[in-house]
Amino acid sequence: MNKDKLLAAIKLKGKRVSDVIKSVNNMGVSMSNSTFYKGLRDIRPFKADEIMALSKVLDLNSEDVMDIFFAELVS
């Protein structure tokens, strides 16, 4: 999970986190502020339906989705 890229995508769309969460909920995917921030901090991974909804709300392409939600640490 790359939280910086996710937050950047939100800002690039001119949205606030609360706007994004509201849009996700309007798509029929239940997400609270707590759920979003737990996902952002890697306390709880985002579920597939949440990732799909976030990608639609933020108009992310498949490469962006992979970079943000499935980032792999290489040492």
N, C-alpha and C positions, 0 to 999 in steps of 0.2 A: 504494500500500500504506500503510495507516494502522496502524502498529505499536501505537500507544497504544490504539486501539479493540480490536485483537485481544487484547492483553494484558489489557485491562479485561474483555472477554468471558470470558476464561479465569478471571479472578479472581471475576467475578460468579457463575460456575458452581461456585465453591469448589474449583477444580482447580488443579493445578500443570502447568507445561509438560510435564513428564515423563509425567504422567497422560494428557494430551491426545495426545501422540505415541504412547504405548502403545495408546490407543483407536483411533487412526488406523491403526496397524499391524494391530490386531485386525480391522479392517474390510477387510483385504487390500490396503491401500495402503502401500507401503514408504516410510517416512519416518524418517530418523535425526535425532538432535539437531542435527547439523551442517546438514542440509537445512532444518530448521525455522528455525534462526537465520540462515541465509543468506537465506531468504525474508523473514524479519522485518527484516533490514537492507537489503533490496533489492539484495543481491549476485546473487541468482538468483530469478527470479519463481516463485511457487508454480504448479504445474501444475494443470490443470483437475480431475484426480481428487483431488489433495491439497486443493484448495479445497472440493470437494464433501464429502470426508470430514471436514474441519475444520468445515464448516457443520453437518453432522449431529451430530458429537460435541458441538459447542457450542450446538446447537439455534438456529442463526441463521436469521432470515427473509431473504427475497431483498433487502430494503432494507439489512439489516446486511451481507450479503455484498458488495453494491455499495459501501457506505461503507468497508468494511475493505479489500477486495482490489482495488477498482477506483477508489480515490479519485483525483480529478483535481485537480491544483494550479491554482488560478486566481490570477493576479496582477493 
